[in-house]
Amino acid sequence: MGEKVILVDRKDRQVGMGEKLETHLKGRLHRALSIFVFNSKGELMLQRRALGKYHCGGLWSNTVCSHPRPGEKIGKAVHRRLKEELGFDTPLHEVFSFIYRVKFANGLTEYEFDHFFFGRFDGKPKPNPKEVCDWKWISLKDLRKDVKAHPKKYTYWFMKALPRFKKYLGKSAPQRSKV
């Protein structure tokens, strides 16, 4: 059996575990994480998902999006996934969370209780080609223009998150829940 994810209720309380692909086929609510890393210029690091990903391959998204493993605290998972996907680590702060649901054309459904983390980093990542096929720093002004002109180039959850963290854009990462 494949990788497992943490099944949760609408209050983010664990209710079980599920095999990752089966969870997405059945559209079961599970815990997720999304990381947004900014540099000192206020630019956001975007990643273009590897073409071979089980959904949304080739789309641009936030710095990292993933799942904690069963038994793994989300604060550990964000650092593990940042290192696994982009080859670096940095302090991260949890900013907010929300639930979203979207069904993809390939029959998979993302139904996630997604925790959002912000961090700062001024170096160059070392992307894992199994996870990331491209990356870039982008100013928030240019990002807003591109998202408006080309929304289909971006992942659903990234588009859903943008208006929710508008008040944090261009500011340093909030100083709460440092992990």
Secondary structure, DSSP 8 states (H G I E B T S, - for coil): ---EEEEE-TT--EEEEEEHHHHHHHT--EEEEEEEEE-TTS-EEEEEE-TTSSSSTT-EE-SEEE---TT--HHHHHHHHHHHHHS----EEEEEEEEEEEE-TTS-EEEEEEEEEEEE--S-----TTTEEEEEEE-HHHHHHHHHH-GGGB-HHHHHHGGGGGGGTTS---SSSB-
